[in-house]
Amino acid sequence: MTTNSGAEQNETARLNELAYYQILDSGKERNVHGFALMVCILFYAFIAIPKHTLTYLLKGKFDMLKAFYKGITWNLTHYNIYHNESLT
């Protein structure tokens, strides 16, 4: 199992923090509807998911592949967190 170096982890944390603040400052609705939602679903289904699956398989990162699919499953089953009884 390979791990990221401390510098890579710090850079990832910094980028995640920047993205978080950008979302907060944008003042726009983050939910996608209509045609944009369909494009997002198709992109993830036919480009992002297969690409990450192949990447993790070829690099032998089976633990990352398992976590990736666990994340996809969670997001598909918890699509409306505002009405999720376990979170209220």
Backbone as XML, in Angstrom:
<?xml version="1.0"?>
<chain id="A" units="angstrom">
  <residue number="1" name="MET">
    <atom name="N" x="0.841" y="-1.174" z="0.000"/>
    <atom name="CA" x="0.000" y="0.000" z="0.000"/>
    <atom name="C" x="0.885" y="1.235" z="0.000"/>
  </residue>
  <residue number="2" name="THR">
    <atom name="N" x="0.626" y="2.148" z="-0.931"/>
    <atom name="CA" x="1.409" y="3.369" z="-0.996"/>
    <atom name="C" x="0.661" y="4.493" z="-0.301"/>
  </residue>
  <residue number="3" name="THR">
    <atom name="N" x="1.417" y="5.406" z="0.295"/>
    <atom name="CA" x="0.801" y="6.540" z="0.963"/>
    <atom name="C" x="1.359" y="7.826" z="0.385"/>
  </residue>
  <residue number="4" name="ASN">
    <atom name="N" x="0.599" y="8.891" z="0.530"/>
    <atom name="CA" x="1.057" y="10.197" z="0.062"/>
    <atom name="C" x="2.079" y="10.755" z="1.029"/>
  </residue>
  <residue number="5" name="SER">
    <atom name="N" x="3.003" y="11.531" z="0.501"/>
    <atom name="CA" x="3.974" y="12.179" z="1.365"/>
    <atom name="C" x="3.282" y="13.286" z="2.139"/>
  </residue>
  <residue number="6" name="GLY">
    <atom name="N" x="3.935" y="13.760" z="3.170"/>
    <atom name="CA" x="3.369" y="14.826" z="3.992"/>
    <atom name="C" x="3.102" y="16.076" z="3.183"/>
  </residue>
  <residue number="7" name="ALA">
    <atom name="N" x="3.989" y="16.390" z="2.226"/>
    <atom name="CA" x="3.811" y="17.579" z="1.393"/>
    <atom name="C" x="2.567" y="17.445" z="0.514"/>
  </residue>
  <residue number="8" name="GLU">
    <atom name="N" x="2.351" y="16.244" z="-0.046"/>
    <atom name="CA" x="1.170" y="16.021" z="-0.886"/>
    <atom name="C" x="-0.104" y="16.130" z="-0.053"/>
  </residue>
  <residue number="9" name="GLN">
    <atom name="N" x="-0.088" y="15.593" z="1.157"/>
    <atom name="CA" x="-1.260" y="15.666" z="2.022"/>
    <atom name="C" x="-1.547" y="17.108" z="2.418"/>
  </residue>
  <residue number="10" name="ASN">
    <atom name="N" x="-0.508" y="17.880" z="2.719"/>
    <atom name="CA" x="-0.702" y="19.286" z="3.074"/>
    <atom name="C" x="-1.272" y="20.069" z="1.901"/>
  </residue>
  <residue number="11" name="GLU">
    <atom name="N" x="-0.777" y="19.805" z="0.702"/>
    <atom name="CA" x="-1.271" y="20.487" z="-0.491"/>
    <atom name="C" x="-2.731" y="20.137" z="-0.741"/>
  </residue>
  <residue number="12" name="THR">
    <atom name="N" x="-3.086" y="18.858" z="-0.573"/>
    <atom name="CA" x="-4.468" y="18.429" z="-0.749"/>
    <atom name="C" x="-5.366" y="19.098" z="0.283"/>
  </residue>
  <residue number="13" name="ALA">
    <atom name="N" x="-4.928" y="19.158" z="1.522"/>
    <atom name="CA" x="-5.720" y="19.805" z="2.571"/>
    <atom name="C" x="-5.905" y="21.287" z="2.262"/>
  </residue>
  <residue number="14" name="ARG">
    <atom name="N" x="-4.872" y="21.941" z="1.766"/>
    <atom name="CA" x="-4.953" y="23.359" z="1.440"/>
    <atom name="C" x="-5.926" y="23.585" z="0.286"/>
  </residue>
  <residue number="15" name="LEU">
    <atom name="N" x="-5.876" y="22.728" z="-0.740"/>
    <atom name="CA" x="-6.790" y="22.863" z="-1.869"/>
    <atom name="C" x="-8.226" y="22.597" z="-1.447"/>
  </residue>
  <residue number="16" name="ASN">
    <atom name="N" x="-8.441" y="21.614" z="-0.577"/>
    <atom name="CA" x="-9.781" y="21.341" z="-0.078"/>
    <atom name="C" x="-10.322" y="22.535" z="0.699"/>
  </residue>
  <residue number="17" name="GLU">
    <atom name="N" x="-9.478" y="23.153" z="1.503"/>
    <atom name="CA" x="-9.886" y="24.328" z="2.271"/>
    <atom name="C" x="-10.231" y="25.489" z="1.344"/>
  </residue>
  <residue number="18" name="LEU">
    <atom name="N" x="-9.430" y="25.692" z="0.299"/>
    <atom name="CA" x="-9.713" y="26.750" z="-0.663"/>
    <atom name="C" x="-11.033" y="26.500" z="-1.388"/>
  </residue>
  <residue number="19" name="ALA">
    <atom name="N" x="-11.272" y="25.262" z="-1.775"/>
    <atom name="CA" x="-12.520" y="24.925" z="-2.456"/>
    <atom name="C" x="-13.707" y="25.167" z="-1.541"/>
  </residue>
  <residue number="20" name="TYR">
    <atom name="N" x="-13.567" y="24.818" z="-0.267"/>
    <atom name="CA" x="-14.640" y="25.007" z="0.709"/>
    <atom name="C" x="-14.981" y="26.488" z="0.836"/>
  </residue>
  <residue number="21" name="TYR">
    <atom name="N" x="-13.971" y="27.327" z="0.972"/>
    <atom name="CA" x="-14.222" y="28.760" z="1.111"/>
    <atom name="C" x="-14.761" y="29.370" z="-0.179"/>
  </residue>
  <residue number="22" name="GLN">
    <atom name="N" x="-14.354" y="28.839" z="-1.316"/>
    <atom name="CA" x="-14.874" y="29.332" z="-2.583"/>
    <atom name="C" x="-16.367" y="29.041" z="-2.678"/>
  </residue>
  <residue number="23" name="ILE">
    <atom name="N" x="-16.779" y="27.870" z="-2.229"/>
    <atom name="CA" x="-18.199" y="27.521" z="-2.229"/>
    <atom name="C" x="-18.965" y="28.445" z="-1.291"/>
  </residue>
  <residue number="24" name="LEU">
    <atom name="N" x="-18.405" y="28.711" z="-0.112"/>
    <atom name="CA" x="-19.075" y="29.589" z="0.837"/>
    <atom name="C" x="-19.221" y="31.006" z="0.292"/>
  </residue>
  <residue number="25" name="ASP">
    <atom name="N" x="-18.199" y="31.487" z="-0.412"/>
    <atom name="CA" x="-18.201" y="32.860" z="-0.907"/>
    <atom name="C" x="-18.958" y="33.039" z="-2.212"/>
  </residue>
  <residue number="26" name="SER">
    <atom name="N" x="-19.283" y="31.943" z="-2.879"/>
    <atom name="CA" x="-19.888" y="32.075" z="-4.203"/>
    <atom name="C" x="-21.301" y="32.639" z="-4.130"/>
  </residue>
  <residue number="27" name="GLY">
    <atom name="N" x="-22.034" y="32.345" z="-3.051"/>
    <atom name="CA" x="-23.392" y="32.831" z="-2.915"/>
    <atom name="C" x="-24.361" y="32.197" z="-3.885"/>
  </residue>
  <residue number="28" name="LYS">
    <atom name="N" x="-23.922" y="31.177" z="-4.587"/>
    <atom name="CA" x="-24.784" y="30.508" z="-5.551"/>
    <atom name="C" x="-25.289" y="29.199" z="-4.969"/>
  </residue>
  <residue number="29" name="GLU">
    <atom name="N" x="-26.398" y="28.759" z="-5.502"/>
    <atom name="CA" x="-26.944" y="27.476" z="-5.099"/>
    <atom name="C" x="-26.045" y="26.365" z="-5.653"/>
  </residue>
  <residue number="30" name="ARG">
    <atom name="N" x="-25.713" y="25.403" z="-4.804"/>
    <atom name="CA" x="-24.808" y="24.339" z="-5.232"/>
    <atom name="C" x="-25.547" y="23.187" z="-5.877"/>
  </residue>
  <residue number="31" name="ASN">
    <atom name="N" x="-26.847" y="23.095" z="-5.683"/>
    <atom name="CA" x="-27.599" y="21.990" z="-6.266"/>
    <atom name="C" x="-27.769" y="22.208" z="-7.759"/>
  </residue>
  <residue number="32" name="VAL">
    <atom name="N" x="-27.773" y="21.111" z="-8.497"/>
    <atom name="CA" x="-27.886" y="21.180" z="-9.948"/>
    <atom name="C" x="-29.213" y="20.553" z="-10.340"/>
  </residue>
  <residue number="33" name="HIS">
    <atom name="N" x="-29.858" y="21.158" z="-11.310"/>
    <atom name="CA" x="-31.157" y="20.660" z="-11.752"/>
    <atom name="C" x="-31.180" y="20.556" z="-13.270"/>
  </residue>
  <residue number="34" name="GLY">
    <atom name="N" x="-32.157" y="19.815" z="-13.775"/>
    <atom name="CA" x="-32.421" y="19.759" z="-15.213"/>
    <atom name="C" x="-31.282" y="19.200" z="-16.032"/>
  </residue>
  <residue number="35" name="PHE">
    <atom name="N" x="-30.977" y="19.913" z="-17.120"/>
    <atom name="CA" x="-29.971" y="19.463" z="-18.076"/>
    <atom name="C" x="-28.591" y="19.335" z="-17.434"/>
  </residue>
  <residue number="36" name="ALA">
    <atom name="N" x="-28.228" y="20.288" z="-16.565"/>
    <atom name="CA" x="-26.915" y="20.239" z="-15.908"/>
    <atom name="C" x="-26.791" y="18.993" z="-15.036"/>
  </residue>
  <residue number="37" name="LEU">
    <atom name="N" x="-27.861" y="18.615" z="-14.357"/>
    <atom name="CA" x="-27.850" y="17.392" z="-13.541"/>
    <atom name="C" x="-27.638" y="16.168" z="-14.419"/>
  </residue>
  <residue number="38" name="MET">
    <atom name="N" x="-28.316" y="16.121" z="-15.554"/>
    <atom name="CA" x="-28.169" y="14.984" z="-16.458"/>
    <atom name="C" x="-26.728" y="14.888" z="-16.973"/>
  </residue>
  <residue number="39" name="VAL">
    <atom name="N" x="-26.136" y="16.017" z="-17.325"/>
    <atom name="CA" x="-24.750" y="16.031" z="-17.798"/>
    <atom name="C" x="-23.807" y="15.543" z="-16.704"/>
  </residue>
  <residue number="40" name="CYS">
    <atom name="N" x="-24.025" y="16.003" z="-15.463"/>
    <atom name="CA" x="-23.184" y="15.562" z="-14.338"/>
    <atom name="C" x="-23.284" y="14.059" z="-14.124"/>
  </residue>
  <residue number="41" name="ILE">
    <atom name="N" x="-24.495" y="13.536" z="-14.142"/>
    <atom name="CA" x="-24.697" y="12.098" z="-13.934"/>
    <atom name="C" x="-24.016" y="11.301" z="-15.039"/>
  </residue>
  <residue number="42" name="LEU">
    <atom name="N" x="-24.203" y="11.722" z="-16.279"/>
    <atom name="CA" x="-23.568" y="11.016" z="-17.400"/>
    <atom name="C" x="-22.052" y="11.094" z="-17.328"/>
  </residue>
  <residue number="43" name="PHE">
    <atom name="N" x="-21.518" y="12.259" z="-16.955"/>
    <atom name="CA" x="-20.072" y="12.408" z="-16.823"/>
    <atom name="C" x="-19.517" y="11.443" z="-15.781"/>
  </residue>
  <residue number="44" name="TYR">
    <atom name="N" x="-20.139" y="11.420" z="-14.609"/>
    <atom name="CA" x="-19.645" y="10.533" z="-13.562"/>
    <atom name="C" x="-19.815" y="9.068" z="-13.933"/>
  </residue>
  <residue number="45" name="ALA">
    <atom name="N" x="-20.956" y="8.729" z="-14.539"/>
    <atom name="CA" x="-21.227" y="7.330" z="-14.862"/>
    <atom name="C" x="-20.306" y="6.786" z="-15.955"/>
  </residue>
  <residue number="46" name="PHE">
    <atom name="N" x="-20.007" y="7.608" z="-16.955"/>
    <atom name="CA" x="-19.272" y="7.091" z="-18.114"/>
    <atom name="C" x="-17.826" y="7.562" z="-18.218"/>
  </residue>
  <residue number="47" name="ILE">
    <atom name="N" x="-17.426" y="8.543" z="-17.412"/>
    <atom name="CA" x="-16.043" y="9.021" z="-17.484"/>
    <atom name="C" x="-15.333" y="8.899" z="-16.138"/>
  </residue>
  <residue number="48" name="ALA">
    <atom name="N" x="-15.846" y="9.559" z="-15.123"/>
    <atom name="CA" x="-15.127" y="9.632" z="-13.845"/>
    <atom name="C" x="-15.042" y="8.280" z="-13.131"/>
  </residue>
  <residue number="49" name="ILE">
    <atom name="N" x="-16.157" y="7.600" z="-12.989"/>
    <atom name="CA" x="-16.143" y="6.327" z="-12.258"/>
    <atom name="C" x="-15.284" y="5.280" z="-12.972"/>
  </residue>
  <residue number="50" name="PRO">
    <atom name="N" x="-15.463" y="5.049" z="-14.287"/>
    <atom name="CA" x="-14.585" y="4.069" z="-14.950"/>
    <atom name="C" x="-13.108" y="4.454" z="-14.914"/>
  </residue>
  <residue number="51" name="LYS">
    <atom name="N" x="-12.802" y="5.751" z="-15.054"/>
    <atom name="CA" x="-11.410" y="6.191" z="-15.033"/>
    <atom name="C" x="-10.770" y="5.910" z="-13.684"/>
  </residue>
  <residue number="52" name="HIS">
    <atom name="N" x="-11.455" y="6.272" z="-12.599"/>
    <atom name="CA" x="-10.901" y="6.029" z="-11.272"/>
    <atom name="C" x="-10.817" y="4.535" z="-10.970"/>
  </residue>
  <residue number="53" name="THR">
    <atom name="N" x="-11.803" y="3.783" z="-11.420"/>
    <atom name="CA" x="-11.777" y="2.337" z="-11.216"/>
    <atom name="C" x="-10.555" y="1.725" z="-11.888"/>
  </residue>
  <residue number="54" name="LEU">
    <atom name="N" x="-10.328" y="2.059" z="-13.150"/>
    <atom name="CA" x="-9.163" y="1.521" z="-13.865"/>
    <atom name="C" x="-7.853" y="1.985" z="-13.240"/>
  </residue>
  <residue number="55" name="THR">
    <atom name="N" x="-7.791" y="3.242" z="-12.838"/>
    <atom name="CA" x="-6.574" y="3.764" z="-12.228"/>
    <atom name="C" x="-6.238" y="3.003" z="-10.960"/>
  </residue>
  <residue number="56" name="TYR">
    <atom name="N" x="-7.215" y="2.832" z="-10.088"/>
    <atom name="CA" x="-6.970" y="2.127" z="-8.826"/>
    <atom name="C" x="-6.635" y="0.657" z="-9.063"/>
  </residue>
  <residue number="57" name="LEU">
    <atom name="N" x="-7.300" y="0.025" z="-10.029"/>
    <atom name="CA" x="-7.004" y="-1.382" z="-10.323"/>
    <atom name="C" x="-5.588" y="-1.538" z="-10.871"/>
  </residue>
  <residue number="58" name="LEU">
    <atom name="N" x="-5.210" y="-0.693" z="-11.820"/>
    <atom name="CA" x="-3.887" y="-0.816" z="-12.429"/>
    <atom name="C" x="-2.761" y="-0.510" z="-11.456"/>
  </residue>
  <residue number="59" name="LYS">
    <atom name="N" x="-3.015" y="0.386" z="-10.507"/>
    <atom name="CA" x="-1.998" y="0.719" z="-9.514"/>
    <atom name="C" x="-2.051" y="-0.199" z="-8.295"/>
  </residue>
  <residue number="60" name="GLY">
    <atom name="N" x="-3.017" y="-1.112" z="-8.264"/>
    <atom name="CA" x="-3.124" y="-2.051" z="-7.154"/>
    <atom name="C" x="-3.628" y="-1.424" z="-5.862"/>
  </residue>
  <residue number="61" name="LYS">
    <atom name="N" x="-4.311" y="-0.313" z="-5.970"/>
    <atom name="CA" x="-4.834" y="0.373" z="-4.776"/>
    <atom name="C" x="-6.267" y="-0.081" z="-4.504"/>
  </residue>
  <residue number="62" name="PHE">
    <atom name="N" x="-6.377" y="-1.334" z="-4.075"/>
    <atom name="CA" x="-7.690" y="-1.922" z="-3.875"/>
    <atom name="C" x="-8.420" y="-1.311" z="-2.686"/>
  </residue>
  <residue number="63" name="ASP">
    <atom name="N" x="-7.676" y="-0.854" z="-1.675"/>
    <atom name="CA" x="-8.309" y="-0.190" z="-0.540"/>
    <atom name="C" x="-8.918" y="1.142" z="-0.966"/>
  </residue>
  <residue number="64" name="MET">
    <atom name="N" x="-8.259" y="1.852" z="-1.868"/>
    <atom name="CA" x="-8.797" y="3.109" z="-2.384"/>
    <atom name="C" x="-10.020" y="2.867" z="-3.262"/>
  </residue>
  <residue number="65" name="LEU">
    <atom name="N" x="-9.986" y="1.789" z="-4.031"/>
    <atom name="CA" x="-11.128" y="1.436" z="-4.877"/>
    <atom name="C" x="-12.344" y="1.129" z="-4.014"/>
  </residue>
  <residue number="66" name="LYS">
    <atom name="N" x="-12.112" y="0.385" z="-2.940"/>
    <atom name="CA" x="-13.204" y="0.057" z="-2.025"/>
    <atom name="C" x="-13.774" y="1.335" z="-1.394"/>
  </residue>
  <residue number="67" name="ALA">
    <atom name="N" x="-12.915" y="2.241" z="-0.969"/>
    <atom name="CA" x="-13.365" y="3.505" z="-0.370"/>
    <atom name="C" x="-14.098" y="4.356" z="-1.408"/>
  </residue>
  <residue number="68" name="PHE">
    <atom name="N" x="-13.621" y="4.359" z="-2.639"/>
    <atom name="CA" x="-14.252" y="5.115" z="-3.716"/>
    <atom name="C" x="-15.682" y="4.639" z="-3.932"/>
  </residue>
  <residue number="69" name="TYR">
    <atom name="N" x="-15.877" y="3.333" z="-4.031"/>
    <atom name="CA" x="-17.220" y="2.800" z="-4.234"/>
    <atom name="C" x="-18.092" y="2.949" z="-2.987"/>
  </residue>
  <residue number="70" name="LYS">
    <atom name="N" x="-17.480" y="2.901" z="-1.830"/>
    <atom name="CA" x="-18.235" y="3.152" z="-0.596"/>
    <atom name="C" x="-18.770" y="4.588" z="-0.598"/>
  </residue>
  <residue number="71" name="GLY">
    <atom name="N" x="-17.938" y="5.531" z="-1.050"/>
    <atom name="CA" x="-18.359" y="6.927" z="-1.152"/>
    <atom name="C" x="-19.473" y="7.114" z="-2.168"/>
  </residue>
  <residue number="72" name="ILE">
    <atom name="N" x="-19.357" y="6.464" z="-3.305"/>
    <atom name="CA" x="-20.409" y="6.548" z="-4.328"/>
    <atom name="C" x="-21.715" y="6.001" z="-3.768"/>
  </residue>
  <residue number="73" name="THR">
    <atom name="N" x="-21.643" y="4.848" z="-3.106"/>
    <atom name="CA" x="-22.836" y="4.233" z="-2.532"/>
    <atom name="C" x="-23.471" y="5.139" z="-1.495"/>
  </residue>
  <residue number="74" name="TRP">
    <atom name="N" x="-22.655" y="5.727" z="-0.622"/>
    <atom name="CA" x="-23.198" y="6.616" z="0.404"/>
    <atom name="C" x="-23.917" y="7.797" z="-0.241"/>
  </residue>
  <residue number="75" name="ASN">
    <atom name="N" x="-23.299" y="8.406" z="-1.247"/>
    <atom name="CA" x="-23.908" y="9.566" z="-1.883"/>
    <atom name="C" x="-25.190" y="9.220" z="-2.633"/>
  </residue>
  <residue number="76" name="LEU">
    <atom name="N" x="-25.278" y="8.033" z="-3.182"/>
    <atom name="CA" x="-26.498" y="7.630" z="-3.872"/>
    <atom name="C" x="-27.628" y="7.301" z="-2.897"/>
  </residue>
  <residue number="77" name="THR">
    <atom name="N" x="-27.290" y="6.855" z="-1.707"/>
    <atom name="CA" x="-28.323" y="6.487" z="-0.736"/>
    <atom name="C" x="-28.654" y="7.617" z="0.235"/>
  </residue>
  <residue number="78" name="HIS">
    <atom name="N" x="-27.862" y="8.659" z="0.276"/>
    <atom name="CA" x="-28.098" y="9.795" z="1.162"/>
    <atom name="C" x="-28.183" y="11.083" z="0.356"/>
  </residue>
  <residue number="79" name="TYR">
    <atom name="N" x="-28.983" y="11.061" z="-0.686"/>
    <atom name="CA" x="-29.040" y="12.192" z="-1.593"/>
    <atom name="C" x="-29.694" y="13.426" z="-0.982"/>
  </residue>
  <residue number="80" name="ASN">
    <atom name="N" x="-30.488" y="13.270" z="0.066"/>
    <atom name="CA" x="-31.136" y="14.426" z="0.697"/>
    <atom name="C" x="-30.835" y="14.397" z="2.188"/>
  </residue>
  <residue number="81" name="ILE">
    <atom name="N" x="-29.716" y="14.943" z="2.592"/>
    <atom name="CA" x="-29.296" y="14.855" z="3.991"/>
    <atom name="C" x="-30.155" y="15.706" z="4.902"/>
  </residue>
  <residue number="82" name="TYR">
    <atom name="N" x="-30.895" y="16.663" z="4.354"/>
    <atom name="CA" x="-31.721" y="17.526" z="5.186"/>
    <atom name="C" x="-32.957" y="16.810" z="5.706"/>
  </residue>
  <residue number="83" name="HIS">
    <atom name="N" x="-33.322" y="15.687" z="5.089"/>
    <atom name="CA" x="-34.457" y="14.912" z="5.559"/>
    <atom name="C" x="-34.035" y="13.525" z="6.019"/>
  </residue>
  <residue number="84" name="ASN">
    <atom name="N" x="-32.765" y="13.350" z="6.328"/>
    <atom name="CA" x="-32.250" y="12.079" z="6.812"/>
    <atom name="C" x="-32.431" y="12.017" z="8.317"/>
  </residue>
  <residue number="85" name="GLU">
    <atom name="N" x="-33.270" y="11.106" z="8.797"/>
    <atom name="CA" x="-33.595" y="11.035" z="10.226"/>
    <atom name="C" x="-32.364" y="10.788" z="11.081"/>
  </residue>
  <residue number="86" name="SER">
    <atom name="N" x="-31.380" y="10.060" z="10.577"/>
    <atom name="CA" x="-30.197" y="9.772" z="11.390"/>
    <atom name="C" x="-29.332" y="11.003" z="11.610"/>
  </residue>
  <residue number="87" name="LEU">
    <atom name="N" x="-29.520" y="12.058" z="10.811"/>
    <atom name="CA" x="-28.726" y="13.266" z="10.939"/>
    <atom name="C" x="-29.461" y="14.391" z="11.659"/>
  </residue>
  <residue number="88" name="THR">
    <atom name="N" x="-30.734" y="14.207" z="11.969"/>
    <atom name="CA" x="-31.494" y="15.265" z="12.642"/>
    <atom name="C" x="-31.643" y="14.987" z="14.116"/>
  </residue>
</chain>
